């Protein structure tokens, strides 16, 4: 349009000059000046008209490109500025997969349907693939080193192959679902389960992501230099270090030893294009550059694949004993816990079980039955038995002031195991209760979810959620496990498949109450797909847009664990799919919570 407009103005100018040149007399200088001005003005007008029409045409034809430029220049990445990601078609997938198998060998690639299913879903996950025949991996690849993972990701990046990495397969919020299947790859760390280095004098240890925290505890107890050391976080049995880093897991010991964020020294990470980085060296403190270690913890495999982890270790208490205290109400138990915290007493663990959970534990136990009342469980440790006894006496005095019905103390390791078993077996006990509490005992489903609030609001949160679940028809069908020292509370709801939507609605209200009490939608389970929709209410759209910008900077092709934590596709309808509900009915194994 610009060239056409310029030609038209040029023709006009020439015609004017030809007309004037037909005169036999020479035009005066002023008239020549006027003609020149007219010609220049016409050319200028044509230039700007041409630019206007040209710009209009470009704007209409390249709106998506303009959005992409805006997205690149902006500090955040609103979902509306993105196009849908493009992934490999079947032919491209086969080409890329063939190259990956050449790297790891055929023995490290599994197409077994049961293996594929186990790396995509589990019956105790809160959410399941809405389209299980499509949303599944094509293959499970088991690399053996960081170098192999790097080579795999270079190919995945080139061919746009979606990749979901996993270790213990115990996640609860659908983190392992292959939303971009069936042309999707699962990377399993089953064969990257070695301890690479142990530095007892520095209180740290270097492990691969497939090492389980229970295996690590066994390793330390068997090593002469490690028997007096421990690794703090202790989530559900079966959890591996890689997944624990991915969700920033914690467990019962978090009150004393912190979450994964406080227990990782550094990480080796393979980025989406195969680049390998190490986030920092091994000192306990460093102010050198950005803290990438903390950044990758909790990203659930969406920003990079973690292949080595240096963990902090702690000196094990010389003596550790258990104290339990049963109360008339949860409010009494919560008040006692807050008083204990306020007195500066720091138990190694401080847990709360509600009365329903205690009844579930009794039903599942062959041993001594415990009082079916809200109960606090304490791990009290110190250098001597006398020091622990002093703590126990203070705890008992505070419990009695807050109307404790019964206080028990262990005297040795055997009694420790017996008393603590009630806490450790909570999830399994709740699941087993489905056989006697549900209308259809052959269709026992369990929804395990968590929220966290400031400790001062925990009693109110539990009370409100408890009343709502009873009102919704789940009386006697849910239990409560609280990491009361840090305000983190788990609700375990058993139900039959037809009640899926009813449970879903109850969990929505549960999260809403936690957020109203200045809390979070998840204290340690992570977001996955199950809690994506709550993030905008808890944080803000601009905060999520900032996270998305970081994701796109590190994974521009969006191949790493797609659709987890937040949306990366403006046409994503996964939340709507999940709302319709899909339940895994086959129950084969169970990990304790």
C-alpha positions, 0 to 999 in steps of 0.5 A: 500500500505504501508503494502504491500510494507513493506512485499515485502521488508521483503521477499527480505531481508529473501531470501537474508539471506536464500541464504547466510545461505546455505554456510557452512562457516561463513561470515565475520563481514563486510559482515554481516554489509553489509547485515544489511545495505541492509536490513535496507535500503530496509525497509526504501525505502519500508516505504517511497514508501509505504507512497508515494503511500498511500498519493497518494491514500488518496489525490485522495479519500479525496480531498473535505475533504482536502479542508474542512481542509484548510477552517477550518485552513484558516482565510477566506472561499473562496467559492471554498473550500466549499461543497454545504450545506445539508438541510432536505428532506421532511420526515426530515422537517416534523419531525422537523416541528412537534416538532416546532409546539409542542413548539409554538402551532398550532395557531402559525403556518400558512399554508395559501397560501396568508400568505405564499406568503406575507412572501416570496415576494411583488410586490415592491421588486426589485427581485422575486423568479425565481421559485415561486412554489418551492422557498417559505416557507412551513409554517409561525411560529409566536413565542412570546418570545426569549425562543421560538425562541431559542427552534425553532432554536435548532430543526432547527439546528438539522434537518437542516431546512432553516429559514428566519426571518421577521418583517415588510416585507418591504425589497426591495432587495429580503431579504425574498425569500425562496431560499431553499424552499419548505422545509423552515420555515418563522419566523414572529415577528408579535406577538413579538411586545411589548415594554419591557422597557423604560428608559427616563432618560437614553434616551433608550428603549427596544423593540421586533423586531415586533415593527414598528418605526411609532408605537414607535413614537406614543408610545413616543408621548403618554407617558408623559415622552416620548413626548419630545423624538424621535427615529431617523431613519425613513425609509419607512412606515411599516418598523419594528425595526427587519428588520431595524436592519437587513438592517442597515436602516436609512431614511430622518433623517439620516443626523442628527441622523444617521443610525441604526448602530448609534442608537442601544445600544445592541441586544439579538440574537439567534444563529443558534444552539439556543444559546442566547447571549446579545451583551453588557449592556446599557451604551452609551459607552463600550470598553469591547471586540468585538463590536458584536452589530455593527457586527449583524446590517446589516447581514440581518438575516444570522448570528443570529436572533435578538429578542430584541433591545435596542434603543437610543432616542434623545431629540425632538427639541422644534421647527421644521419647513420645508423649501423648495427651488426649483432650475433650475438644480440638480447641483444647488441644490447639490451645495447649499446643499454642501455649507450648510454642509460646513457652519456647518449648520446641518438640521434635514433632507435634502432631494432632489427630482428631477423634475420628482418626483415633477411632479409625486407628483403633479399628485397624489396630490389633494392639491396645486401643486408645482413647477416641478423643482429639490427641496431641503426639509429641516427640521430645528429644535432648542430650539426656533422659533427665532433659527429656523428662523435664520437657515432658513434665512441662508439656504434661502441666500445660496439657492439664491446664487445658483440660487434658483427659489422659497423658501418656509417656513412653519409657523406651524405643519399643514404647516409642514405636507403639505410641507413634504407630497411631500417627504413622498409620493414619492414612492406611487406617482411614482407608481401611475404615471405608469397609465399615463406614461406606454404603459400598465397601467395595468402592472405597475412594479416599481424597487426601488434601491439606491446607495450612494457616497461621498457627493462631488460626488453626483451631478455628480452621479445623472447627469450621472445616469439621462442621462443614464436612459433617453438614455435607454428610461426611460425619464419621467418614473423614479424619484429621491429621495436623502438623500443628506446630506449623499450622498444616492440617490434612483432611482425609475423606473416604467416599463412594465414587458417586459422591465425587462431586460432593467431595470436590465441592467440600474441598473447594469450601475447605480451601476457601476457608483456609484462604480467608484465615490468611492460609494456603491451599497446600502446605506440603502436597504441592499444586499439581493439577488438583489445586491450580484453580486456587492459586489466583485466589491465594496469590494474584494473577500477576504473581502467577504471570510472573511464575509463568514468565520464569517457566517460559524463560527456562522451558520456552517449548513448555515440554516439562511436566506440562499443565502443572502448577498453573496454566500454560495454554490459553485453550486449557480446559483441564479444570473442567475435565477434572470437575467431571470426575474420574475415579480409579477403582483398582486398589493394590497398594497403599503408602502411609501418609 
